């Protein structure tokens, strides 16, 4: 059997009748700067930064909103399958990827997940307000419970998405703290066997530069050394770097750094506390702030 094409094809889905059969309410979310129309019975089960899970006790399906940083159509085509696999669903493309009349992209995947045969409907929306990225609406359902109404549901919800700015007035003022500066995190690890005959040690340094124009540069360095029989004095090191856009969000009076890399990855860094010696604690890690030689 010929594999399904990742070339985008035009698709027009008539969902007006389906929309009239259900009652919708506009729901504003915290984990993603967006709101969307949810049909009656669907509630937020879990909400994290960049990902929201919805459930309905009367429906075997689940709905997810997954934030993405994809910029081009080609990147969307490449990343959709990758995102499906990263969620732990062993599903492959079962239809051609179609373009809806509003520019959203839709595809169906089939495979296994949670120990059963599943169908995954994925609709990718891109935000003009954000400048890059958007949200992928996913409907996950056991294969024996799948019907066309669930595909229509994914389309209707995706089309209803309204994006918000990440930075409100408070966040914009707080962002001045980071502009033209950098955060640095150091970490070290050491381990040895019971007799101290073999030991392994590592050090790493991560630096994030926050540029005035909204861009960021991240630099990572790590080294590893080992000593013992056959490995005495062995050492390895690694350097890597990345770039993208940064913003600061105010989420329930907590400041959260949001990074979107040029590779399309989105990450959140919730700031848990700040100490007078210039340290920020993010995800239990200590980051030290200082002036940036790259983004001053």
Secondary structure, DSSP 8 states (H G I E B T S, - for coil): ------S-EE-----HHHHHHS-EEEEE-SSSSEEEEEETT-EEEEEETTEEEEE-TT-S-EEEEEEE---SHHHHHHHHHHHHHHTT-EEEE-S--EE-TTS-EEEEEEEEETTEEEEEEEEEEE-TTTSS-EEEEEEEEEGGG--HHHHHHHHHHHHT-EE--S--HHHHHHGGGTTTEEEEEEEEEEEE-TTSSSEEEEEEEEEEEE-TTSEEEEEEEEEEEEESTTTTTEEEEEEEEEEEEEEEEEETTEEEEEEEETTS-EEEEEEEEEETTTEEEETTEEEEEEE-SS--
